Amino acid sequence: MSTPLPGASPQSPVLPRDVRGRPLRDLRLSVIEACNFRCPYCMPADRIGLIDSYFGQLGGWASTTPRWSGSGFTRLVVELADLPGHPARVIARRAKAKTEAWLAERLAHAKVKNARERSREIILLTEGAMALTLIHGGRNYIDAAASAARQLVRRR
């Protein structure tokens, strides 16, 4: 939930700033220790910062979550591969499409050319990194995917 701070406006020069130097215009309260909404406020606006944050969160989950098992949606679809019309597959497809659209929107905001295409490529890197991390352990594949994603979003 977001509530505007009293007297806050985009033109107000006296607003406090966060660790990235952005003016604090809203007060956000969370009832959990770590927010996972990936809202525009928390995600860096620059393209490299966005990629580092995105893959950093993935690497954090893989490194710190006991028995991390990757994407539940991906595992579910693999289990139901012979049931293409299964409702759970429809839900998984919708969730993956929303993530891809969210990433495309963030990339477009960061002025990445062909944001939809880059988003799809980064989603492919993400899925591959999760699968290979599960197979091999460690976060080396997540770090490699982040490096490849950084190359995708650099200006050409």
Buried (B, 14 or more C-beta within 10 A) or exposed (E): EEEEBEEBEEEEEEBEEEEEEEBEBEEEEEEEEEEEEBEEBEBBBEBBBBBBBBBBBBBEBBEEEEEBEBBEBBBBBEEBEEEEEBEEBEEBEEBBEEBBEEBBBBBBBBEBEBBBEBBBBBBBBBBBBBBBBBEEEEBEBBBBBBEBBBEBBEEE
